[in-house]
Amino acid sequence: MRWPDDLRGWPNADLSRRVDLAPYRFHLQEAGPSDAPAMLLLHGAGGATHSWRDVLRPLAARHRVIAPDLPGHGFSTLGAAALSGLGPMTRAVDNLCAALGRSPEILVGHSAGAAIALRLALDRQARGDPPRAVIGINPALADFDGIAGWLFPMAAKALAATPFAATILMAGGSARDRTRRLIEGTGSQLDPAGIAAYARLFSDRDHVDGVLQMMARWSLGGLRRDLGRLDVPCLFLLGGRDRAVPPDTIRKLPAMPPDTRVETCPEAGHLLHEEQPVRFVASVEAFLNGLPAHRPATADIAT
């Protein structure tokens, strides 16, 4: 995405700015009182800050919300392909927070962004600076399946090494039609504004290439082994209709952070927070309000 030309019409563009942090150049959006507890929002693979378009400002009523585009996504540049993947991207986000003078108390991540949030929480715990809580929306903590198969690491490795692979993936039909089919394939239904934002991303060669590079270097092995050691309250919000990361993938994890609550929203798909922003914000606030009395137990609540 070209800066600043493509920023016109971008959701919450008035909150956007860039931060140079060599070799990355981050785009981020910030809102909320400067002295409020910091909340970090991390979108999933293929997304960008637009993913938080309807929840960023409501969350900013009580928090200093920081929402970056991940490296290689949206308006953020990657620098080099080798700097992609779970480990490098987690370190990049950590360094961004340090550059901003923030150590976010609340880490929120969607899909692959939830994996980054959990890895960051573990790394901060190891150095004695754990966050207050982690909130994962349909956390991608197992191999991708279903409609997300085009992002499966082995396929992504081959595509990422193929010249013009991003151009090939972007071909065939109108951008909005391709986008609508992809979104519906994840079990989600978005309004026209949501479809339009994703269509802009999926029509951008650099963005698609950045997604491919991310997944080509994606590995969850270490994170899955370490989850049981995370001593931080967690909330996992699952869409009952999610076809990209089916809810059962969470329930079948070999280990979970011991202080984890799981909520299922039966009518939502993979993009739960975009489909039901009011419900999402209410769940987040209720969870955070209950943290002092939160017990280390895993519950599954269908509402």
N, C-alpha and C positions, 0 to 999 in steps of 0.2 A: 504494500500500500504506500502511495507517495505522500510524503509529508511536505507541506501542509495541504496540498491540493485536495487529496481524498478525504480530508477531515470534514469537509463541508457536508452537512447532513448526517454526520456520524452521531449516534446516540451519546448524549452528555458531553458533546464536544467542548462545551465551555469549561469543563473540568480537566481538560487534557493538557499535558505538557510532556516534554522529552527530557530525559536524563542521560547524559553521556557517561558510560561506565565501561571503558575499553576492556575487551573488544566489542562489547555490546553497545547498542543505543536503544534505550528503553522508551516506550510510550507508556504513560500511566495516567490514571485519573484519580483525583483526590477530592474528598469532601468531608465535612464535619468539623467540629471544634478542634483547634490545634492542640488543646490540652486534654482532649478526651482519650480514653484508651484506644489504641490502634488496632484496627481489624484489617487483615490482609485477605484479598479476594483473588483466587487463582483459577482461571478458566481452564477448560479441558482442551485436548488436542483438536485442532481445527477451529477453535473459537478465538475470541478476543474480548476486549473490554465491553463490547456491545452485549455480551452474555448477561451482564449485570444491570442492563439499562433500566429495569423497573424496580430494582431492589437497592441500588447503590445509595440513592438519596434517603429512602426510609431508614436504612441501616445507619446512615450518617447522622441521624437525629441524636444518637447516643455514643457514637464512635467516630474516630478519625479513620475513615475508610481509605485504603490504598488498593487500587486495582490496576496492576500492570498487564500489558500484553506480554505473554511469555516470549522468550527469544525465538525469532523466526516467524512469529505470528503477528498478524495485524500490522501495526506501525513499528513494531520492535524488530531491529535487525539482529541477525545471528552472529555475524563475525566470521565463523568458520564451522563447517559441518561437524567437526570433532567436538565442538563445544555444546552439542545437543545431547539429548538423553536425560535420564532421571538424575544422575549424579551431578553433571555439569549444570543443568538447569536449576537444581536445588541450590547449588552454591551461588549461581548468578542472582537468584532471587534473594538469598541471604545477604549477598554483598550490596544489592540494591537497597535493602532495608537499612543496612549499616550506613550507606551513603546518605540516606534520608534522615539519619539520626533516630531511627525507630527500631524497636524490638517488639513487633506486634503481639499483643496479648491473645488475640483470637485469630486463628488460621482457618480460612474457609476455602475449600477446593472442590471443583466439579470434575468428576471422572478422573482423567490423568492428572488434573490439577490437585485432586485429593491425595494422590500418591505423592506428589511433590510436597504438599502440606504435611503429610505424615512423616516423610523423610526429614523435612526441615525440623519438625517437632522433636524427632529422635536425636538429630544432630545438636539441637539447642539443649536438650536434656543432658546430653553427654558432657556439655561444657558448663552445666550448672545454670542455664538460663531457659528453662522450659516455658512454653506459652501457657496461658491459663486454660485454653481449650482448643480442640480441633473439631471442625464441622466438615463432614464429607458428604457431597451430593452424588449419589450413585458412584461410589469410589471404584475406579478401575484397578482392582487389586488381583486380577486374574487375566489369563490370556483373552485378547479381544475375540469376539465371535459375531455372528450374524452380519448385520449391515456394516459393522465396523471392521469386517474382514479385509477391506481394502487397506486398512491401517496395520494389519497383522505384521509383526516385525520381519518375518522372512520375505513376504511380498514387498514390504517397504524397502528392504535392503536391495532387492533386485531393481525396483523402480528408481530408487535414489541414485543408482549407478548408471541408469539409462539416460542418455542425452534427451532433453526435451520431454522427460517423463511427466513433468507438471503440465505441460501443454497438452499432452495426450489425455491426461485425466480430466482436463477442463473441456474437452471436445464432446460434441454430441448433444443437440437440443439446446434450448434456451437456458441461461444460467438459473433463472427462477424455477423452471420446470425440474432441472437436475437437483437443485437445492431442495425443493419441496419433496421430491421422491426420497432423497437422502434423509431428511428430517423425519418424514413419516415412517421410514424404515427403522428408525430408532424407537418408535412407539410414541413419538411426540406430535402434537399439533400446535403450530405457532401461528400468530397473527401475521398479516402482511408485512408489518414493520420488521418482525423477526426474520421472516423469509428473505426480505430485501437485504438485510444486513449480512446474513450468511451468504447470499448470492454474490454480494460485492467481494467478500473474502474468497469464495471459491472460484471467482473469475480472475483473481490476482495470482500470477505465476509465482512470485516470490513467497507469498503466503503458503500456497500448496506445496512448494518445494520445502519450505521450513517444516511443515507438518510431516512430510515424508522423511526428512532427515531426523526429526525427533523420534519417530517410531522405528526407524532403522537402527537406532542406538538404544532402544528402550529395553530395560531389564529390571524385573521386579524381585528377583530371587532374594537379594539381601534384605530388601524391605519386608517381604513376607516373613522371613525368618525373625526379624527384629520386632515385629508388631507387638508381640506379647510382653516386651520390655517397656513399652510406652506407658509411663505413669502420669498420664494427662487425661482428664475427662474428654470423651469423644461423643459426638452425635453423628450417626450415619442416617441420612435421609434417602430412602429408596423409592423409586417410581415403580409401582406394581406392573406397569406396561412396558418397562424398559427392555428393549430387545438388543441394545448394544452391550450393556452390562447387566444381564438378568439378575434379579435380587438373590437368586440362589447362589450366585458366585460369592456373595458376602457371607451367607450362612454356612458355606462349605470351606471357609478359610481355615487353615490348620491352626492359626493363632489369631487372637484379637487383642487389642488393648484391653486390659482387665476392667477399666472403668468406661464401658461403652454402652450407649443407648442406641437402639435401632428403631426408627419410625418408618412405616411404609405408607405411602400415599397411593392407594389402589388405582386412581384415575389418571395418574401422571406417567409419562415416559421418561426417556433419558434426560431431557431438558426440563426437569421438574421445576427448577427455580424460574425458568422463563415462562412456562405454562401457567404456573400458579404462584406468582410473586407474593401475593398477600399471605397465602398459606405458608410460604417459605419464611417470610420475615417473622410471622407469628411464631413459628416453630423455633426459629433461632433465638428470638427474644425470650420465649418461655424457657428454653434450655439454659440460656445464660442467667436468667433470673433465678433459676433453681440450683445453680452451681454450688453455693455454700452447703446445701443439704444433699448434694448428689451422692448417691451410693455406688460403689463399684459393682455394678450388675449389668447384664445385658438383657434388655427386654425388647420385644417386637410388638409395636402398637399399630394396628390398622385402624385408620379413621377415615 
